[in-house]
């Protein structure tokens, strides 16, 4: 009997290892869910009297559970299985992104029913699929209504679609979280700008504006000429996209590209980027990393070549 004991112990140990491996893949020892990092910009003091109650968003996607954003056919570090799931519902994530955008721009957001306006909407599409290239698609409908009358002040759908090549090393869970957060911030910015322009044009009194004017970041108006005509002049519509194109090449090629610390893929890179000042960082094995700040203008293409040193 004793001569069979080592063999039996070996079989028991192998079975135990197999069970532990299966449990790990099932998520017993790691959380597979994706957590979007919180915004670094804090809310500011109220800058106007246009109070808005954020009602939230409804998940109107078909065939998707509330936390699911897509599937993966490629290896993603930190995630087992082939489903990409958020740590909370898609509706909560979208609502938080929109709310943070308005709070950061000085809008009072009371939770009671005393707000002048109510804002809500539905999520028509929000998918993030990892294949040979990452594919992201977002379509969010938002409606702003007067609380007292229920009249629609503004309604629209903001869309954002893009794809990127993660590279031979593949994605990590944090890469997906940061890139999704970046794209949601573009959608929330477009939504905010459209609603903000509408309210400033139709209710300048809530912003302490002379009719026909609009605020400019960094400028405090001490005195302005009185408006002669009684009618309200509407500001010119904002550029619809609010983004430009970045065409980036590197020496050597196939370097990892980060934009504002968000991984965008491998060079050469052709991507739609939100207008503004951005920090570009490129990294490659056996080379020193390189960083540079660039200015992206809406509707224009910015070309950049970066050379990495050994």
Secondary structure, 3 states (H helix, E strand, C coil): CHHHHHHHHHHHHHHHHHHHHHHHHCCCCCCCCECCCCCCCCCCCCCCCCCEEEEEEEECCCCCCCCEEEEECCCEECCCCCEEEECCCHHHHHHHHHHHHHHHCCCCCCCCCCCCEEEEEEEEEEEEEECCCEEEEEEEEEEEEECCCCCEEEEEEEEEEEEECCCCCCEEHHHHHHHHHHHHHHHHHHHHHHHHHHHHHHCHHHHCCCCCCCCCCCCCCCCCCCCCCCCCCCCCCCCCCCEEEEEEEEECCCCEEEECCEEEEECCEEEEEECEEEEEEEECCCCCCEEEEEEECCCCEEEEEEECCC
